[in-house]
Amino acid sequence: MVSEFRNEPLTDFSKPENRKAMEQALEQVRGQLGRTWPMIIDGKEITDGPVDEVRSPFDRSIVVGCTVRGTDEHARQAILAADRAFRTWQFTDPRERAEGLFRTAAKIRERKFELAAWMIYEVSKTWVEADADVAELIDFAEYYGREMLRLADGAPVTQVPGERNEMRYIPLGVGAIIPPWNFPGAIMGGMTMAAVVTGNTTVLKPAHTSPIIAAIFARIFIEEAGLPPGVVNYITGPGGLLGDAMVDHPRTRFIAFTGSKEIGLRIFERAAKVHPGQIWLKRTILEMGGKDAIIVDDTADLDAAADGIVASAFGFQGQKCSACSRAIIVDSVYDEVLQKVAERTKTLKVGDPREPDTNLGAVIDRKAFDKIRSYIEIGEKEGRMVLRGETANGEDAYHIAPTIVADVKPDSRIAQEEIFGPVLAFIRAKDYDEALEIANGTEFGLTGAVYSLDKDRLERARREFHVGNLYLNRKCTGALVGVQPFGGFNMSGTDSKAGGPDYLILFMQGKSIADRTPGVA
């Protein structure tokens, strides 16, 4: 009997034994840096070809590891391997597949500090952020395993005399799994495990800035779940080249993607084209960008609001699709909230994420570094600079301190475009009505929060704040698996609701069976 799902507890780093465990893990990982991680296609390790270095964002002299530069031919080989594996994997017992996820969760739990240490090096997560990422990865394994057990016998249907009817869920086929770098464990592993536990086979192509965690996860998953060759294939290389080959292939049945709006739309468009030999319409499961807002009105607990804004805007350097990039404050408390947020932000420490007291590490790469700095320049023209984040030189490291721009117009670029960095726009609203209108005034609809003690206003937010994840009197980041299913509206994606009761069905298709065989009904 499987126990009821419970979220994995976060690590309390105030306890000496946990601090020591993380320090030891960082030292352990330091001794493993620089190795080459082969691709895995049809159960075989592929080492042929040029290699690409993965360097740490917080110290560019550190080579975290190397990966093989795959080609579009490798992508095709991986898809065909997955297609062959699907012929038998689709018929495995769903309960066995679920047990594979539970064993994977146990192994990840056992290696929790080690995996967090790899994230610290590879994507510059702080201790707290890396620990939460691994905990969420464990949650996905435990939750999706239980969900597969729930769905294993199908859905109830109405019965009629003389006939037995059933509704089964069957897998789709080969899935292209294209995860982001900002949750290199949780989202990457969550999408992959959701596809596999439902009976599909996969080609996993991680982001080029975070392939090492994916390489480690793929090996854990294959071993612990006892996956036959071809069920999980792991390929690395140029995103555009490999991604296009995966999306376009006629044997690809679905694409699960998390990333930017631009790439998501490219995938959506390419997946719609039917190629020679293709006998289905490809399904897309897309989670894209956000321009998330926190509203604060005149009845709110302003200290709680300030805490929530700072945590939502600057956690993991603002590199979350759920991050607050707009603080929309009603006029009567605007100046006070701005002051409180600025004061709290000034206390944040930017630096080496290997240190336990660091609040912000570096942004992911030079492209992001330059983009964020360009938006800071735009912010100087579009508003009043309250805090201008100091930056590293961009050669040795990619640190950018938090930036707060006040008196921003709702239609300005920094209030409309996703920046994906530690840049927060403060927008003044004359009243709650206008604040809600401003909050809904972008092309996105992912997360949002309202700080208010007015019950009628909170009820209006429930009805009218058009986001997939709405939070009342709390921060707009940190959705928990099984608690707050995650996914957004409009240009934020297909509202797939990862970590929720509807998610696994996206990786399956319904099959209705009516049986009038004598003696059956």
Rosetta blueprint (number, residue, H / E / L):
1 M L
2 V L
3 S L
4 E L
5 F L
6 R L
7 N L
8 E L
9 P L
10 L L
11 T L
12 D L
13 F L
14 S L
15 K L
16 P H
17 E H
18 N H
19 R H
20 K H
21 A H
22 M H
23 E H
24 Q H
25 A H
26 L H
27 E H
28 Q H
29 V H
30 R H
31 G L
32 Q L
33 L L
34 G L
35 R L
36 T E
37 W E
38 P L
39 M E
40 I E
41 I E
42 D L
43 G L
44 K E
45 E E
46 I E
47 T L
48 D L
49 G L
50 P L
51 V E
52 D E
53 E E
54 V E
55 R E
56 S E
57 P L
58 F L
59 D E
60 R E
61 S E
62 I E
63 V E
64 V E
65 G E
66 C E
67 T E
68 V E
69 R L
70 G L
71 T L
72 D H
73 E H
74 H H
75 A H
76 R H
77 Q H
78 A H
79 I H
80 L H
81 A H
82 A H
83 D H
84 R H
85 A H
86 F H
87 R H
88 T H
89 W H
90 Q L
91 F L
92 T L
93 D L
94 P H
95 R H
96 E H
97 R H
98 A H
99 E H
100 G H
101 L H
102 F H
103 R H
104 T H
105 A H
106 A H
107 K H
108 I H
109 R H
110 E H
111 R L
112 K H
113 F H
114 E H
115 L H
116 A H
117 A H
118 W H
119 M H
120 I H
121 Y H
122 E H
123 V H
124 S L
125 K L
126 T L
127 W H
128 V H
129 E H
130 A H
131 D H
132 A H
133 D H
134 V H
135 A H
136 E H
137 L H
138 I H
139 D H
140 F H
141 A H
142 E H
143 Y H
144 Y H
145 G H
146 R H
147 E H
148 M H
149 L H
150 R H
151 L H
152 A L
153 D L
154 G L
155 A E
156 P L
157 V L
158 T L
159 Q L
160 V E
161 P L
162 G L
163 E E
164 R E
165 N E
166 E E
167 M E
168 R E
169 Y E
170 I E
171 P E
172 L L
173 G L
174 V E
175 G E
176 A E
177 I E
178 I E
179 P L
180 P L
181 W L
182 N L
183 F L
184 P L
185 G L
186 A H
187 I H
188 M H
189 G H
190 G H
191 M H
192 T H
193 M H
194 A H
195 A H
196 V H
197 V H
198 T L
199 G L
200 N L
201 T E
202 T E
203 V E
204 L E
205 K L
206 P L
207 A L
208 H L
209 T L
210 S L
211 P H
212 I H
213 I H
214 A H
215 A H
216 I H
217 F H
218 A H
219 R H
220 I H
221 F H
222 I H
223 E H
224 E H
225 A L
226 G L
227 L L
228 P L
229 P L
230 G L
231 V L
232 V E
233 N E
234 Y E
235 I L
236 T L
237 G L
238 P L
239 G H
240 G H
241 L H
242 L H
243 G H
244 D H
245 A H
246 M H
247 V H
248 D H
249 H L
250 P L
251 R L
252 T E
253 R E
254 F E
255 I E
256 A E
257 F E
258 T E
259 G L
260 S L
261 K H
262 E H
263 I H
264 G H
265 L H
266 R H
267 I H
268 F H
269 E H
270 R H
271 A H
272 A L
273 K L
274 V L
275 H L
276 P L
277 G L
278 Q L
279 I L
280 W L
281 L L
282 K L
283 R E
284 T E
285 I E
286 L E
287 E E
288 M L
289 G L
290 G L
291 K L
292 D E
293 A E
294 I E
295 I E
296 V E
297 D L
298 D L
299 T L
300 A L
301 D L
302 L H
303 D H
304 A H
305 A H
306 A H
307 D H
308 G H
309 I H
310 V H
311 A H
312 S H
313 A H
314 F H
315 G H
316 F H
317 Q H
318 G H
319 Q L
320 K L
321 C L
322 S L
323 A L
324 C E
325 S E
326 R E
327 A E
328 I E
329 I E
330 V E
331 D H
332 S H
333 V H
334 Y H
335 D H
336 E H
337 V H
338 L H
339 Q H
340 K H
341 V H
342 A H
343 E H
344 R H
345 T H
346 K H
347 T L
348 L L
349 K L
350 V E
351 G L
352 D L
353 P L
354 R L
355 E L
356 P L
357 D L
358 T L
359 N L
360 L E
361 G L
362 A L
363 V L
364 I L
365 D L
366 R H
367 K H
368 A H
369 F H
370 D H
371 K H
372 I H
373 R H
374 S H
375 Y H
376 I H
377 E H
378 I H
379 G H
380 E H
381 K H
382 E H
383 G L
384 R E
385 M E
386 V E
387 L E
388 R L
389 G L
390 E L
391 T E
392 A L
393 N L
394 G L
395 E L
396 D L
397 A L
398 Y L
399 H L
400 I E
401 A L
402 P L
403 T E
404 I E
405 V E
406 A E
407 D L
408 V L
409 K L
410 P L
411 D L
412 S L
413 R H
414 I H
415 A H
416 Q H
417 E L
418 E L
419 I L
420 F L
421 G L
422 P L
423 V E
424 L E
425 A E
426 F E
427 I E
428 R E
429 A E
430 K L
431 D L
432 Y H
433 D H
434 E H
435 A H
436 L H
437 E H
438 I H
439 A H
440 N L
441 G L
442 T L
443 E L
444 F E
445 G E
446 L L
447 T E
448 G E
449 A E
450 V E
451 Y E
452 S L
453 L L
454 D L
455 K H
456 D H
457 R H
458 L H
459 E H
460 R H
461 A H
462 R H
463 R H
464 E H
465 F L
466 H L
467 V L
468 G L
469 N E
470 L E
471 Y E
472 L E
473 N L
474 R L
475 K L
476 C L
477 T L
478 G L
479 A L
480 L L
481 V L
482 G L
483 V L
484 Q L
485 P L
486 F E
487 G L
488 G L
489 F E
490 N E
491 M L
492 S L
493 G E
494 T L
495 D L
496 S L
497 K L
498 A E
499 G L
500 G L
501 P L
502 D L
503 Y L
504 L H
505 I H
506 L H
507 F H
508 M E
509 Q E
510 G E
511 K E
512 S E
513 I E
514 A E
515 D E
516 R L
517 T L
518 P L
519 G L
520 V L
521 A L
